[in-house]
Amino acid sequence: MDFELNEEQLAIKEAASDFAKTELLPKVIDRDIKSEFPKELIAKMAEMGFMGIMVPKENRIGEEGFGFKFAMETLNGGRIGIAAQALGIAAGALELSVKYAKERKTFGKPISEYQAIQFKLADMDTEVEAARLLCYKAALKKDKSESYVKSRAIAKLYSSKVAMKTTIEAVQIHGGYGYVREYHVERRMRDAKITQIYEGTSEIQKIIISRKLLS
Ligand SMILES: Cc1cc2nc3c(=O)[nH]c(=O)nc-3n(C[C@H](O)[C@H](O)[C@H](O)COP(=O)(O)OP(=O)(O)OC[C@H]3O[C@@H](n4cnc5c(N)ncnc54)[C@H](O)[C@@H]3O)c2cc1C
């Protein structure tokens, strides 16, 4: 397959690059913070033909349907990454919770001396460890080029669930401080939630797991 660009394609590439540098790059951080994308820029992109570009059949890469399979494969690989991200969020929340439990005193002793807190920490540690092993298993299968569709779905489903549960418990252990920004546990709770949504929601992971189980 020839990937060399002809003159016309090079001109389009250059125009796109110029547009990105002069129109999109300035104030990009501002827009990112505000989660805004100005309508005028969309209109300009449309004007220059950068929206809804039709690619002729002869320029298609691979067979018909290859794009979908490729996108799914990319998503599948990415799921291990999200599982690992969830694991990191959970492990971090546990670490902060252990530290805070030793520091915070109520009724004359650190809250780490109350069994209610110890049991929370024990559950968090056990689940984080289980999530870690599931992530390793999925990653190992990928490295060995073995089929890992189910393993990665399990790793993502479980790690994201653990991230959610662990961060909620971390907020609880921090009490009122857990709810405010300076202790960073409430942020972890929000970060954990997205891992149950992107790269395939938890419901979609369950569909994949059960389909494999029943096939
Ligand atoms: C911060 C953020 C970053 C993102 N980054 C990217 C990115 O980089 N690339 C990208 O492509 N996408 C990205 N996404 C999109 C993300 O992947 C989707 O939001 C996600 O896949 C869910 O799709 P949806 O929002 O359309 O929800 P929907 O598909 O509308 O789902 C809504 C609810 O219905 C459930 N549901 C849907 N279908 C079924 C079914 N068949 N059976 C049972 N339950 C079902 C879902 O599990 C969910 O609970 C991002 C989203 C966010 C919020």
The ligand as an SDF file (V2000), in Angstrom:
LIG
                    3D

 53 58  0  0  0  0  0  0  0  0999 V2000
  -14.6110   12.2370   30.3080 C   0  0  0  0  0  0  0  0  0  0  0  0
  -14.9570   11.3700   29.1410 C   0  0  0  0  0  0  0  0  0  0  0  0
  -13.9750   11.0480   28.2240 C   0  0  0  0  0  0  0  0  0  0  0  0
  -14.2850   10.2660   27.1170 C   0  0  0  0  0  0  0  0  0  0  0  0
  -13.2960    9.9660   26.2330 N   0  0  0  0  0  0  0  0  0  0  0  0
  -13.5880    9.2970   25.1100 C   0  0  0  0  0  0  0  0  0  0  0  0
  -12.6000    9.0600   24.1150 C   0  0  0  0  0  0  0  0  0  0  0  0
  -11.4570    9.4770   24.2780 O   0  0  0  0  0  0  0  0  0  0  0  0
  -12.9500    8.3840   23.0100 N   0  0  0  0  0  0  0  0  0  0  0  0
  -14.2040    7.9360   22.8080 C   0  0  0  0  0  0  0  0  0  0  0  0
  -14.4830    7.3320   21.7820 O   0  0  0  0  0  0  0  0  0  0  0  0
  -15.1820    8.1390   23.7520 N   0  0  0  0  0  0  0  0  0  0  0  0
  -14.8890    8.8060   24.8750 C   0  0  0  0  0  0  0  0  0  0  0  0
  -15.8730    9.0280   25.8200 N   0  0  0  0  0  0  0  0  0  0  0  0
  -17.2110    8.5080   25.5620 C   0  0  0  0  0  0  0  0  0  0  0  0
  -17.4640    7.2490   26.3840 C   0  0  0  0  0  0  0  0  0  0  0  0
  -16.7440    6.1560   25.8830 O   0  0  0  0  0  0  0  0  0  0  0  0
  -18.9810    6.9980   26.3770 C   0  0  0  0  0  0  0  0  0  0  0  0
  -19.5770    8.0240   27.1670 O   0  0  0  0  0  0  0  0  0  0  0  0
  -19.3080    5.6410   26.9380 C   0  0  0  0  0  0  0  0  0  0  0  0
  -18.8830    4.6010   26.0720 O   0  0  0  0  0  0  0  0  0  0  0  0
  -20.8210    5.4600   27.1700 C   0  0  0  0  0  0  0  0  0  0  0  0
  -21.5060    5.7750   26.0140 O   0  0  0  0  0  0  0  0  0  0  0  0
  -22.7090    6.8110   26.1000 P   0  0  0  0  0  0  0  0  0  0  0  0
  -22.2540    8.0120   26.8600 O   0  0  0  0  0  0  0  0  0  0  0  0
  -23.2210    7.0040   24.7260 O   0  0  0  0  0  0  0  0  0  0  0  0
  -23.7620    6.0840   27.0000 O   0  0  0  0  0  0  0  0  0  0  0  0
  -24.9750    5.1690   26.4730 P   0  0  0  0  0  0  0  0  0  0  0  0
  -24.4820    4.1750   25.4740 O   0  0  0  0  0  0  0  0  0  0  0  0
  -26.0870    6.0820   26.0870 O   0  0  0  0  0  0  0  0  0  0  0  0
  -25.3380    4.4120   27.8100 O   0  0  0  0  0  0  0  0  0  0  0  0
  -26.1890    4.9430   28.8360 C   0  0  0  0  0  0  0  0  0  0  0  0
  -26.4220    3.8550   29.8530 C   0  0  0  0  0  0  0  0  0  0  0  0
  -27.1080    2.7350   29.2420 O   0  0  0  0  0  0  0  0  0  0  0  0
  -26.3410    1.5530   29.3940 C   0  0  0  0  0  0  0  0  0  0  0  0
  -26.4440    0.7470   28.1770 N   0  0  0  0  0  0  0  0  0  0  0  0
  -26.2770    1.1370   26.8870 C   0  0  0  0  0  0  0  0  0  0  0  0
  -26.4260    0.1080   26.0420 N   0  0  0  0  0  0  0  0  0  0  0  0
  -26.6980   -0.9730   26.8120 C   0  0  0  0  0  0  0  0  0  0  0  0
  -26.9560   -2.3440   26.5350 C   0  0  0  0  0  0  0  0  0  0  0  0
  -26.9490   -2.8300   25.2950 N   0  0  0  0  0  0  0  0  0  0  0  0
  -27.2140   -3.1550   27.5600 N   0  0  0  0  0  0  0  0  0  0  0  0
  -27.2120   -2.7050   28.8270 C   0  0  0  0  0  0  0  0  0  0  0  0
  -26.9740   -1.4330   29.1650 N   0  0  0  0  0  0  0  0  0  0  0  0
  -26.7090   -0.5830   28.1690 C   0  0  0  0  0  0  0  0  0  0  0  0
  -24.9110    2.0270   29.6000 C   0  0  0  0  0  0  0  0  0  0  0  0
  -24.1320    1.0410   30.2600 O   0  0  0  0  0  0  0  0  0  0  0  0
  -25.1390    3.2740   30.4430 C   0  0  0  0  0  0  0  0  0  0  0  0
  -25.3460    2.9160   31.7800 O   0  0  0  0  0  0  0  0  0  0  0  0
  -15.6000    9.7920   26.9290 C   0  0  0  0  0  0  0  0  0  0  0  0
  -16.5890   10.1020   27.8780 C   0  0  0  0  0  0  0  0  0  0  0  0
  -16.2770   10.8860   28.9580 C   0  0  0  0  0  0  0  0  0  0  0  0
  -17.3780   11.2500   29.9370 C   0  0  0  0  0  0  0  0  0  0  0  0
  1  2  1  0
  2  3  1  0
  2 52  2  0
  3  4  2  0
  4  5  1  0
  4 50  1  0
  5  6  2  0
  6  7  1  0
  6 13  1  0
  7  8  2  0
  7  9  1  0
  9 10  1  0
 10 11  2  0
 10 12  1  0
 12 13  2  0
 13 14  1  0
 14 15  1  0
 14 50  1  0
 15 16  1  0
 16 17  1  0
 16 18  1  0
 18 19  1  0
 18 20  1  0
 20 21  1  0
 20 22  1  0
 22 23  1  0
 23 24  1  0
 24 25  2  0
 24 26  1  0
 24 27  1  0
 27 28  1  0
 28 29  2  0
 28 30  1  0
 28 31  1  0
 31 32  1  0
 32 33  1  0
 33 34  1  0
 33 48  1  0
 34 35  1  0
 35 36  1  0
 35 46  1  0
 36 37  1  0
 36 45  1  0
 37 38  2  0
 38 39  1  0
 39 40  1  0
 39 45  2  0
 40 41  1  0
 40 42  2  0
 42 43  1  0
 43 44  2  0
 44 45  1  0
 46 47  1  0
 46 48  1  0
 48 49  1  0
 50 51  2  0
 51 52  1  0
 52 53  1  0
M  END
$$$$
